[in-house]
Amino acid sequence: MRKLILIITLFIPFLSLAQQSPAKLNEAAVNERKFNPQHSFVLANNAYQLALEQNDSMQIALSLKNMGVAMFFNAAFDSATVFLKKSLEYYTILNDSIGMSAAANNIGLAYKNMGAIDNAEKYFKQSLEIDYLLKDTAGMAYGLNNIGLVYQIKGMQKEAAEMYLKSAEIELYYDNEYGAALDWVNVGVVLAELQEFEKSNTYLNKALGVFIEYDDPFSEARALSNIGDNYTEMGFYDKAEKNIRKSIQIREEYKDWSGLSSSYLHMATLYQTMQMNDSADFYLFKSINLCMETDNYRVAVLALLEKGRLLSTMQEFEESNDYLLNALELAQNMEYEPILNDILSILSSNYGELGMYEEAWKYEKMLSERSLNYVEKDEIQNNIPEQNPETESNALFSIQNIIIGILAALSAILLVLLMVRRK
């Protein structure tokens, strides 16, 4: 795990720092954040020091936000929240609504990547409320997308897809095809979770074309990784490996650690499906280690599940259970509903194979109780129409009612401390 205190000590001396302005340094920090987040942090930190000397509260707030975002791109999510919360305090004192919304949204994203979904929901809600008051349609679209992320993690795929598509509708209405493409990727991921792999790839490929056109390698890699994972599920292994390997190359080149852990996991899934267990184990090891280093709990729980599944197929049931119990603890704390059934099912089977029938019954009972409480959802394919980018929908202007409904349904509760049990 990257330690905040170590990152703060990074400093690149400027020969004429006193002659620099905080505004110019912050502008440079923004330009550097995706491709060199550590240097971006240094630039923003220098801006912060100058702003303090000049007692420039606005630049202090901006510098703190830029330091937090740099930490986010460096996959140091816990450190990111420290700077972003301080930035939010300054923006609140300044009554800068735009800054407050941006800081709150970024805090939500950091918590989402840490697996603290309730806290993410809290800050996403705060950001969306502000954008609604500002009548900021771009912010509203982004806020709806983030609410979709919360729904998706909680296993509410139909509701998540509706939020993503409503967000894309707003983006297209204002001719922002790039923004819509970000939403299409999320729709593709939801459809894959619902086993709609061909339809998923339709959305993902549409988004991929936009990302290539706009020269966004980070989003391109995300689309490629998910396209490849779909090809794995469809049995097109050559296509799967080609797409996933390309996503790995891009993410390694640009040091996209958070995304790279996901690409490693997709490659592991491919090799596991092909019964190439040694290769699958190699990529699972890389994915889990990277997740733990970067606090990427959402991918970690998936990687731990797949490691447990692989060991179970190899009849190494006790070791499999070690990974699965870690996955179960994380998934329960995160309220990560979509994979709980898989974890419980394998645990029950493993304990049965070990002759530990009381434990096997315990997890089978948990699985049965979840099944009894499950409410069957309509097929999503009947609820997601294909989009026409040239269509302007009058339904856009009913977005106010949708947001009011969302905000009324959302509530912020305390952060659950996520701890990974060690063997």
HELIX and SHEET records of a PDB file:
HELIX    1   1 LEU A    4  ILE A    8  1                                   5    
HELIX    2   2 LEU A   17  GLN A   19  5                                   3    
HELIX    3   3 PRO A   22  GLU A   32  1                                  11    
HELIX    4   4 PRO A   37  GLN A   54  1                                  18    
HELIX    5   5 SER A   57  PHE A   73  1                                  17    
HELIX    6   6 PHE A   77  LEU A   94  1                                  18    
HELIX    7   7 SER A   97  MET A  114  1                                  18    
HELIX    8   8 ILE A  117  LEU A  134  1                                  18    
HELIX    9   9 THR A  137  ILE A  153  1                                  17    
HELIX   10  10 GLN A  157  TYR A  173  1                                  17    
HELIX   11  11 GLU A  177  GLU A  193  1                                  17    
HELIX   12  12 PHE A  197  GLU A  213  1                                  17    
HELIX   13  13 PRO A  217  MET A  234  1                                  18    
HELIX   14  14 TYR A  237  GLU A  253  1                                  17    
HELIX   15  15 TRP A  257  THR A  273  1                                  17    
HELIX   16  16 ASN A  277  THR A  294  1                                  18    
HELIX   17  17 TYR A  297  THR A  313  1                                  17    
HELIX   18  18 PHE A  317  MET A  334  1                                  18    
HELIX   19  19 GLU A  337  ILE A  339  5                                   3    
HELIX   20  20 LEU A  340  GLU A  353  1                                  14    
HELIX   21  21 TYR A  357  LEU A  372  1                                  16    
HELIX   22  22 ILE A  380  ASN A  382  5                                   3    
HELIX   23  23 ASN A  394  SER A  398  5                                   5    
HELIX   24  24 ILE A  399  ALA A  409  1                                  11    
END                                                                             
